Each structure stands twice: as C-alpha cells, then as structure tokens.
Amino acid sequence: MAKKRRLIIEEPEENYEFSPTEFNEREFILKDIYGTKVCLVTLLMGLIVGIIGGVLCNIGFRNGIDYMWIIATLISFAVAGLMTRILALLGFRPDMIETKSMIGNYLIYLALALGVCIIISNPPLTPLV
C-alpha cells in the first residue's frame, strides 16, 4: 500500500525589524566624564589617607607604639565608609554613579591607601618622613 503524502504547509515567516533605542551621546559622555572626576577625587583621597597612615606608622615604630598600624587601618576604613558623604560635601552626587563604578572606586581607594602606607613606612622612604 502506498503511503499518503502529507502536504507541508509553509507558515509565513515573521518579519522582525530591529529598531534601536534613542542614544544620547552627549548624556553618555557627560556621565562618563563625571565618573572620571569622582575616580580622580577618590584617588586623591586614597593618596592623602595613605600618607597619613604611613606617617602614623612611622611615629609608632620610632616611639615603640605597636598599635599605630591599627589606628591607620581604622582611619582608612572610616574614610571609605564616609566616602559618599565626603563626595557630597565636595559637590559631587554619588547617586548619579553606577553601583559597579562606586564599588570600583572603593577598592581603588583602599588599595592605594594601603600601598602608599606600606611604601612610606618601609626603609627607603622612612628617613624622609
């Protein structure tokens, strides 16, 4: 017996047209510049807090005070915790910055403050401070 052939009916393809959303280039550039300014201020704060921490550690090491590094660490974490308020006092609006960028700013600040503190409190630069 012969099998019946089933007719395959082709369904019409859906026509999909890609319509890009409106891209405001000026707004994008201004937001990027704003984030860069906040990052530079964060770097400057990390540098200042690192120098203060290094000086505190040097004073502690010279006078036999072993806990000055704890005070320097607490100062750096306190400034990191107050960073949004400090930025607001400086005229920046931290709410305009994305959360990922702000987390990056916190990490950069902590790494820079720790690095500068370690460099200043070690022998090549210790006599200069």
N, C-alpha and C positions, 0 to 999 in steps of 0.2 A: 504494500500500500504506500502510496505516496504521501509524504507529509505536506500539510498545508503550509504555505509560506505566510509568515506574518508580515504584514506591511509595517514598516517602521516609519512612523510619522515624525518628521523632524520638527522639533519645537523651535519657535523663533528665538534667537539669541537676544538677551537683554543688552540694550545699548547703555553703557555706563560712560559718562563723561566726567572726567576729573575737573573739579573746579577748585582752584587753590583759594585759601582764605586770604584776606587782605593782610599784607605785610607792611608794617610801618617801619621803614628803615631808620628814620630819624629817632623814633622812640627806642628802637633796639640799640642804636649807637649811644644815645644818651644814658640808657640804663647800664650799658657796658662800661662807659666812662665813669659813671657813678660808683659802680662796683670796684673799679680800679682805684679810685680815690680812697674808698674805705679800706681797701687792701693796703695801700701805702701808709695810711694812718695807723693801721694795725701793725705794720712792720716797724714804724717809728716807736710805737708803744712797746713792742717787744724788745727793741734795742735799748730803750731807756730803762725798762724794768730789768733787763739783763745786766746792764751796767750797775744799777743799784744793788742787785743781788750779788754781783761779783765783788763790789766794794764791801758789802756786809760780810761776805765770806772771808775776805782778806782781813778785815778788822777782827773777826772772830778767831782766825788762825793765829794772828800776831799776839793776841791777848789771852790765848788759851781757852777761849769760849767755844765749846764744841757744838752748840746748838744753833749757831747763826745760819747755817745752811737750811735749817727747818724754817726759820723766820723768812729767809729769802724765797723759799718754795711757797710758803703761805701767802706772801705778798704777790707772787706771780699768779697763783691760782685765784686770789681775791680780785686782782685786776681783770683776769679772764672772766670771772663771774660778773663783774660790773661793766664789761666791755660795751654792752648795748646802752647802758646809761651814760657812759663816758662819751660814746659816739653821739648820743642825743645832745649832750652838753656842748659838743663841738659843732653842732649844727647839722649832723647827718641824721637821716631817717633809716634806722636799721630794718624797719618793716618793709622797706622797698627792695631789700636784698633777698635773694632766694635763700632758703634754708641751707642748701648744699654749699653755697658760697660762704655763708656765715660760719658753718662748721669748718670749712677750709681755712677761714681767717683765724678761728680759734686755734686750730692745730698749728698753723704757721707761727702764730704769736708764741705759743708755748715752746715750740721747737727753737725759735730764735732766742727767746729769753733764756732758755736752758743753755743753748750753745754759747751765747755771749757770756753768761755767768761762768761757765766752765773755762772758757778761754781766758777770761780776766783773772780767775782765781788760781791759775796754774803758773809755774815759774817763769816762762818767758816774759809775761806781762805783769807779774806780781810786783816787781820793784817799781814799775812805772806808776802804779796806783797808790 
